[in-house]
């Protein structure tokens, strides 16, 4: 008997490719950008998913725990795409790194076996804590940005 392969959930973007420099439109206005969120699409959400969550995190930010640019706690399981510059799902904060080194911006989508209460804004660490034990699968897309000195 052949077992069917488990498809890995994927997260892609037409705005930028994995491990490449993000466009200026995604950067904060202070650095000449547009504070615009990227287009995101995902596939192979596992059966049993009741909701999705998205976190965009910069672990290279010069503060303990890095910086969370986007925290979206409760995306309906049937949604498969965010248009660029979408504002319906939480506040996106454009990249605004200090000069000197490349920063990595990890956009991670989580398939959950529960629905997270999104009646109050959540921080990245708060959402991660609430998701603990409920993550069925996850996918990450990483963008890069550097301000040259």
C-alpha positions as protocol buffer text, in pm:
chain_id: "A"
residue {
  index: 1
  type: UNK
  ca { x: 0 y: 0 z: 0 }
}
residue {
  index: 2
  type: UNK
  ca { x: 133 y: 343 z: -92 }
}
residue {
  index: 3
  type: UNK
  ca { x: 98 y: 619 z: 161 }
}
residue {
  index: 4
  type: UNK
  ca { x: 3 y: 957 z: 24 }
}
residue {
  index: 5
  type: UNK
  ca { x: 273 y: 1217 z: 89 }
}
residue {
  index: 6
  type: UNK
  ca { x: 205 y: 1493 z: 337 }
}
residue {
  index: 7
  type: UNK
  ca { x: 220 y: 1819 z: 149 }
}
residue {
  index: 8
  type: UNK
  ca { x: 416 y: 2088 z: 324 }
}
residue {
  index: 9
  type: UNK
  ca { x: 222 y: 2406 z: 381 }
}
residue {
  index: 10
  type: UNK
  ca { x: 383 y: 2684 z: 177 }
}
residue {
  index: 11
  type: UNK
  ca { x: 384 y: 3061 z: 209 }
}
residue {
  index: 12
  type: UNK
  ca { x: 480 y: 3266 z: -98 }
}
residue {
  index: 13
  type: UNK
  ca { x: 464 y: 3624 z: -219 }
}
residue {
  index: 14
  type: UNK
  ca { x: 464 y: 3808 z: -549 }
}
residue {
  index: 15
  type: UNK
  ca { x: 605 y: 4109 z: -360 }
}
residue {
  index: 16
  type: UNK
  ca { x: 936 y: 3940 z: -273 }
}
residue {
  index: 17
  type: UNK
  ca { x: 1099 y: 3598 z: -295 }
}
residue {
  index: 18
  type: UNK
  ca { x: 1229 y: 3402 z: 4 }
}
residue {
  index: 19
  type: UNK
  ca { x: 1564 y: 3525 z: 137 }
}
residue {
  index: 20
  type: UNK
  ca { x: 1576 y: 3830 z: -91 }
}
residue {
  index: 21
  type: UNK
  ca { x: 1562 y: 4203 z: -24 }
}
residue {
  index: 22
  type: UNK
  ca { x: 1209 y: 4337 z: 26 }
}
residue {
  index: 23
  type: UNK
  ca { x: 1093 y: 4630 z: -189 }
}
residue {
  index: 24
  type: UNK
  ca { x: 1102 y: 4984 z: -56 }
}
residue {
  index: 25
  type: UNK
  ca { x: 720 y: 4991 z: -39 }
}
residue {
  index: 26
  type: UNK
  ca { x: 738 y: 4754 z: 262 }
}
residue {
  index: 27
  type: UNK
  ca { x: 978 y: 4981 z: 452 }
}
residue {
  index: 28
  type: UNK
  ca { x: 871 y: 5250 z: 701 }
}
residue {
  index: 29
  type: UNK
  ca { x: 799 y: 5600 z: 579 }
}
residue {
  index: 30
  type: UNK
  ca { x: 1087 y: 5743 z: 784 }
}
residue {
  index: 31
  type: UNK
  ca { x: 1323 y: 5553 z: 552 }
}
residue {
  index: 32
  type: UNK
  ca { x: 1136 y: 5657 z: 237 }
}
residue {
  index: 33
  type: UNK
  ca { x: 908 y: 5353 z: 215 }
}
residue {
  index: 34
  type: UNK
  ca { x: 534 y: 5313 z: 208 }
}
residue {
  index: 35
  type: UNK
  ca { x: 458 y: 5099 z: 518 }
}
residue {
  index: 36
  type: UNK
  ca { x: 278 y: 4855 z: 284 }
}
residue {
  index: 37
  type: UNK
  ca { x: 229 y: 4492 z: 371 }
}
residue {
  index: 38
  type: UNK
  ca { x: 332 y: 4234 z: 108 }
}
residue {
  index: 39
  type: UNK
  ca { x: 104 y: 4014 z: -98 }
}
residue {
  index: 40
  type: UNK
  ca { x: 97 y: 3669 z: 63 }
}
residue {
  index: 41
  type: UNK
  ca { x: -48 y: 3338 z: -58 }
}
residue {
  index: 42
  type: UNK
  ca { x: -48 y: 2994 z: 101 }
}
residue {
  index: 43
  type: UNK
  ca { x: -122 y: 2636 z: 3 }
}
residue {
  index: 44
  type: UNK
  ca { x: -161 y: 2293 z: 162 }
}
residue {
  index: 45
  type: UNK
  ca { x: -335 y: 2403 z: 482 }
}
residue {
  index: 46
  type: UNK
  ca { x: -386 y: 2075 z: 672 }
}
residue {
  index: 47
  type: UNK
  ca { x: -722 y: 1914 z: 738 }
}
residue {
  index: 48
  type: UNK
  ca { x: -856 y: 2003 z: 1079 }
}
residue {
  index: 49
  type: UNK
  ca { x: -740 y: 2365 z: 1057 }
}
residue {
  index: 50
  type: UNK
  ca { x: -992 y: 2588 z: 1235 }
}
residue {
  index: 51
  type: UNK
  ca { x: -803 y: 2915 z: 1185 }
}
residue {
  index: 52
  type: UNK
  ca { x: -470 y: 3058 z: 1076 }
}
residue {
  index: 53
  type: UNK
  ca { x: -240 y: 3312 z: 1239 }
}
residue {
  index: 54
  type: UNK
  ca { x: 35 y: 3525 z: 1091 }
}
residue {
  index: 55
  type: UNK
  ca { x: 336 y: 3680 z: 1261 }
}
residue {
  index: 56
  type: UNK
  ca { x: 603 y: 3898 z: 1094 }
}
residue {
  index: 57
  type: UNK
  ca { x: 905 y: 3918 z: 1322 }
}
residue {
  index: 58
  type: UNK
  ca { x: 1251 y: 4077 z: 1303 }
}
residue {
  index: 59
  type: UNK
  ca { x: 1477 y: 3883 z: 1542 }
}
residue {
  index: 60
  type: UNK
  ca { x: 1767 y: 4117 z: 1453 }
}
residue {
  index: 61
  type: UNK
  ca { x: 1600 y: 4428 z: 1596 }
}
residue {
  index: 62
  type: UNK
  ca { x: 1808 y: 4591 z: 1871 }
}
residue {
  index: 63
  type: UNK
  ca { x: 1565 y: 4511 z: 2153 }
}
residue {
  index: 64
  type: UNK
  ca { x: 1508 y: 4201 z: 2366 }
}
residue {
  index: 65
  type: UNK
  ca { x: 1299 y: 3951 z: 2170 }
}
residue {
  index: 66
  type: UNK
  ca { x: 1328 y: 4140 z: 1843 }
}
residue {
  index: 67
  type: UNK
  ca { x: 1042 y: 4339 z: 1691 }
}
residue {
  index: 68
  type: UNK
  ca { x: 700 y: 4221 z: 1571 }
}
residue {
  index: 69
  type: UNK
  ca { x: 588 y: 4400 z: 1254 }
}
residue {
  index: 70
  type: UNK
  ca { x: 256 y: 4222 z: 1204 }
}
residue {
  index: 71
  type: UNK
  ca { x: 46 y: 4007 z: 1438 }
}
residue {
  index: 72
  type: UNK
  ca { x: -272 y: 3857 z: 1293 }
}
residue {
  index: 73
  type: UNK
  ca { x: -431 y: 3615 z: 1540 }
}
residue {
  index: 74
  type: UNK
  ca { x: -745 y: 3480 z: 1376 }
}
residue {
  index: 75
  type: UNK
  ca { x: -762 y: 3434 z: 999 }
}
residue {
  index: 76
  type: UNK
  ca { x: -1054 y: 3218 z: 880 }
}
residue {
  index: 77
  type: UNK
  ca { x: -933 y: 2875 z: 767 }
}
residue {
  index: 78
  type: UNK
  ca { x: -1073 y: 2923 z: 415 }
}
residue {
  index: 79
  type: UNK
  ca { x: -867 y: 3238 z: 342 }
}
residue {
  index: 80
  type: UNK
  ca { x: -570 y: 3163 z: 114 }
}
residue {
  index: 81
  type: UNK
  ca { x: -440 y: 3507 z: 20 }
}
residue {
  index: 82
  type: UNK
  ca { x: -369 y: 3858 z: 144 }
}
residue {
  index: 83
  type: UNK
  ca { x: -348 y: 4131 z: -117 }
}
residue {
  index: 84
  type: UNK
  ca { x: -60 y: 4377 z: -92 }
}
residue {
  index: 85
  type: UNK
  ca { x: -124 y: 4668 z: 145 }
}
residue {
  index: 86
  type: UNK
  ca { x: -417 y: 4485 z: 306 }
}
residue {
  index: 87
  type: UNK
  ca { x: -546 y: 4659 z: 616 }
}
residue {
  index: 88
  type: UNK
  ca { x: -825 y: 4424 z: 717 }
}
residue {
  index: 89
  type: UNK
  ca { x: -602 y: 4199 z: 925 }
}
residue {
  index: 90
  type: UNK
  ca { x: -417 y: 4390 z: 1194 }
}
residue {
  index: 91
  type: UNK
  ca { x: -173 y: 4674 z: 1167 }
}
residue {
  index: 92
  type: UNK
  ca { x: 137 y: 4620 z: 955 }
}
residue {
  index: 93
  type: UNK
  ca { x: 444 y: 4820 z: 1065 }
}
residue {
  index: 94
  type: UNK
  ca { x: 702 y: 4865 z: 789 }
}
residue {
  index: 95
  type: UNK
  ca { x: 1065 y: 4766 z: 832 }
}
residue {
  index: 96
  type: UNK
  ca { x: 1270 y: 5041 z: 996 }
}
residue {
  index: 97
  type: UNK
  ca { x: 1607 y: 4892 z: 1093 }
}
residue {
  index: 98
  type: UNK
  ca { x: 1903 y: 5095 z: 1213 }
}
residue {
  index: 99
  type: UNK
  ca { x: 2195 y: 5119 z: 971 }
}
residue {
  index: 100
  type: UNK
  ca { x: 2469 y: 4863 z: 970 }
}
residue {
  index: 101
  type: UNK
  ca { x: 2352 y: 4507 z: 917 }
}
residue {
  index: 102
  type: UNK
  ca { x: 2100 y: 4300 z: 726 }
}
residue {
  index: 103
  type: UNK
  ca { x: 1778 y: 4231 z: 915 }
}
residue {
  index: 104
  type: UNK
  ca { x: 1573 y: 3916 z: 858 }
}
residue {
  index: 105
  type: UNK
  ca { x: 1194 y: 3954 z: 849 }
}
residue {
  index: 106
  type: UNK
  ca { x: 1025 y: 3619 z: 910 }
}
residue {
  index: 107
  type: UNK
  ca { x: 663 y: 3604 z: 795 }
}
residue {
  index: 108
  type: UNK
  ca { x: 529 y: 3285 z: 955 }
}
residue {
  index: 109
  type: UNK
  ca { x: 183 y: 3147 z: 892 }
}
residue {
  index: 110
  type: UNK
  ca { x: 44 y: 2899 z: 1146 }
}
residue {
  index: 111
  type: UNK
  ca { x: -239 y: 2649 z: 1086 }
}
residue {
  index: 112
  type: UNK
  ca { x: -424 y: 2606 z: 1416 }
}
residue {
  index: 113
  type: UNK
  ca { x: -668 y: 2351 z: 1556 }
}
residue {
  index: 114
  type: UNK
  ca { x: -846 y: 2632 z: 1741 }
}
residue {
  index: 115
  type: UNK
  ca { x: -968 y: 2988 z: 1690 }
}
residue {
  index: 116
  type: UNK
  ca { x: -779 y: 3254 z: 1885 }
}
residue {
  index: 117
  type: UNK
  ca { x: -991 y: 3528 z: 2044 }
}
residue {
  index: 118
  type: UNK
  ca { x: -897 y: 3846 z: 1862 }
}
residue {
  index: 119
  type: UNK
  ca { x: -1128 y: 4084 z: 2046 }
}
residue {
  index: 120
  type: UNK
  ca { x: -825 y: 4263 z: 2192 }
}
residue {
  index: 121
  type: UNK
  ca { x: -492 y: 4333 z: 2019 }
}
residue {
  index: 122
  type: UNK
  ca { x: -224 y: 4076 z: 2094 }
}
residue {
  index: 123
  type: UNK
  ca { x: 153 y: 4113 z: 2096 }
}
residue {
  index: 124
  type: UNK
  ca { x: 366 y: 3856 z: 1918 }
}
residue {
  index: 125
  type: UNK
  ca { x: 469 y: 3682 z: 2242 }
}
residue {
  index: 126
  type: UNK
  ca { x: 107 y: 3678 z: 2364 }
}
residue {
  index: 127
  type: UNK
  ca { x: -12 y: 3515 z: 2041 }
}
residue {
  index: 128
  type: UNK
  ca { x: 271 y: 3261 z: 2047 }
}
residue {
  index: 129
  type: UNK
  ca { x: 173 y: 3166 z: 2403 }
}
residue {
  index: 130
  type: UNK
  ca { x: -195 y: 3124 z: 2308 }
}
residue {
  index: 131
  type: UNK
  ca { x: -101 y: 2910 z: 2004 }
}
residue {
  index: 132
  type: UNK
  ca { x: 118 y: 2675 z: 2207 }
}
residue {
  index: 133
  type: UNK
  ca { x: -9 y: 2318 z: 2166 }
}
residue {
  index: 134
  type: UNK
  ca { x: -248 y: 2418 z: 1884 }
}
residue {
  index: 135
  type: UNK
  ca { x: -13 y: 2447 z: 1585 }
}
residue {
  index: 136
  type: UNK
  ca { x: -85 y: 2184 z: 1318 }
}
residue {
  index: 137
  type: UNK
  ca { x: 165 y: 2315 z: 1065 }
}
residue {
  index: 138
  type: UNK
  ca { x: 357 y: 2631 z: 984 }
}
residue {
  index: 139
  type: UNK
  ca { x: 535 y: 2793 z: 690 }
}
residue {
  index: 140
  type: UNK
  ca { x: 785 y: 3080 z: 683 }
}
residue {
  index: 141
  type: UNK
  ca { x: 886 y: 3331 z: 417 }
}
residue {
  index: 142
  type: UNK
  ca { x: 1187 y: 3550 z: 495 }
}
residue {
  index: 143
  type: UNK
  ca { x: 1258 y: 3895 z: 356 }
}
residue {
  index: 144
  type: UNK
  ca { x: 1580 y: 4092 z: 403 }
}
residue {
  index: 145
  type: UNK
  ca { x: 1647 y: 4462 z: 441 }
}
residue {
  index: 146
  type: UNK
  ca { x: 1957 y: 4664 z: 524 }
}
residue {
  index: 147
  type: UNK
  ca { x: 2012 y: 5034 z: 569 }
}
residue {
  index: 148
  type: UNK
  ca { x: 2364 y: 5110 z: 454 }
}
residue {
  index: 149
  type: UNK
  ca { x: 2574 y: 5348 z: 660 }
}
